[in-house]
């Protein structure tokens, strides 16, 4: 894998992606490029980050941009990447459990970044790990780029309404509550 602004020596079948955020205009921008192959294996972890201060039972929204590194080429039959996005409790411990998950499905050869949006319910938990895993273990293909991972919850909004009487007096420039 590499966190990079440009893949310097791409395999011949790879598309020359630039970061999604600025399309290469910012020299400091980076993206994650992974030649997954069989190294990670099915369920292999590609990315993880702890998330804290979760509002229990309120969906966590996930948005990320990903692309199949392989160029569009009808003669190229290499396998596409397929990812699982998870919320994991007690990550790395014997009590580890997946609280919520969603799959991207096969990420098609497209030569463009594709946006994946999903909602995951954290249940009663306030601290979890956000995890991206590989779903396949093939060594021919299975190459992906990922950028702009955004994991968030919308704040709890007050749904209570309250009416206040307002009296505006005729021919006067003031009003009273």
Residue, then its C-alpha position, 0 to 999 in steps of 0.5 A: x500500500x502507499x499513501x501518495x499523491x501519485x503512483x510513480x511506477x504503476x503496473x501497466x494495467x493501472x489508471x494514473x489516479x490523482x487524489x480525489x479532493x483536488x484532482x492533483x492541484x494541491x501538491x500536498x494532497x494524498x490518497x491511499x493506493x492498495x495492491x491488495x492481492x492475496x496479502x490481506x486475504x478475505x476479511x483483511x484490514x485495509x484501514x482502521x480508526x477508533x471513533x469516540x463520543x458516539x451518540x448511541x443508536x443514531x446512525x453513523x454516516x460514512x462517505x468515501x471515494x474509491x476506485x478500481x485501479x485497473x483501467x477500463x479494458x475489455x481484454x482485462x479480466x482481472x478481479x475487481x476489489x470488493x470492500x466491507x465497511x464495519x463498526x467494530x466493538x472491542x477491536x483487537x480484543x477476544x470480545x471483538x464483535x462487528x456491530x454493523x457492516x455494509x459492502x461496496x460490492x465489486x468496484x467496477x473498472x471506471x477510470x474515475x472515483x466513485x462515491x460510496x455513502x452508507x449508514x451504520x447504526x452503532x447500537x448502544x455503543x459510544x466507542x467503536x472502531x471504523x474498519x475497511x476490509x477486503x472481501x476477496x483474496x485474488x492476486x490478479x486484480x483486486x487493486x483499489x484507491x481510497x480517498x476522502x473518508x468521512x465518518x460522522x453523526x449529525x447532531x441531535x436536534x431538538x424537535x420540541x416546538x414552543x409558541x411565544x405570543x407577540x404583540x405588535x401595537x398599531x402605529x408604534x415602532x416597538x413590539x412586546x413579547 
